[in-house]
Amino acid sequence: MRLLLTLLLVTLSGFAVAEEEKTELPPVDPTYNAEHPMALVNQGSSIIAINLPSYNSPDDVQVVYKIGNPDVALLNFVRNAELITVKPQAFNIQHLMRGEEITIIADIYEGDYQQGGSLIYSKKELELSKQLYARELKDLSESSQWQDYDMINLGGTERIYIHKIQQAPSYNHLIFVDLVNACMQKLRTSKRVPAENELTYKFINCGTLKPLYYNADDFRK
């Protein structure tokens, strides 16, 4: 009996060590510690944060995250504004690439804070609670009129389609769809960098649409 108990304890200890080794991650790369600009968009009772990527490190990633427990005032503000941008204090975005839950301190602006936006909240805590999407901007496909989109499943019939940024020239685009019909994730546009209204039209038969974000200026040659 004592031998069996000893063997059981050794086995359980081995499982615990294996689990600890499996979940232990290497340190984050300190070069990704920076001020990572973001935008906030609204869908229903949720606020979603998207980083504003570029081709240059440390912003060469696409990340979409759900904000945890937003207060009513912030939710209403984001819901009613055309563009909300976020200037965070420096943090390491690799934590988000790993899907970790973190809290950042940020100034929140109506409009683009890099182009004269109006400061609305100063040093506000934002809980980045759930990773919805993450992609590194590496090994990018050549710029083309053929566009690829990834799909973010929000549950039920709700989806966000996010453009897979290509080599320059390209664009950053996210659109919400409450699906009625199946939606193509590979589509052809009139030029390599189409206007936002053309992209909205491409999704028109999918269901109820809500454009979330579009930017091409940061992805020119």
Secondary structure, DSSP 8 states (H G I E B T S, - for coil): -HHHHHHHHHHHHHHHHHHHHHH------GGGEE---EEEEEETTEEEEEE---SSTTS-EEEEEEESS--HHHHHHHHH-S-EEEEE--EETHHHHTT--EEEEEEEEEB-GGGT-EEEEEEEEEEEEEEEEEEE--S-----SEEEEEEEEEETTEEEEEE---SSS--EEEEEEEESS---SEEE-SSSS--HHHHHHHTTTTEEEEEEEEE-GGG--
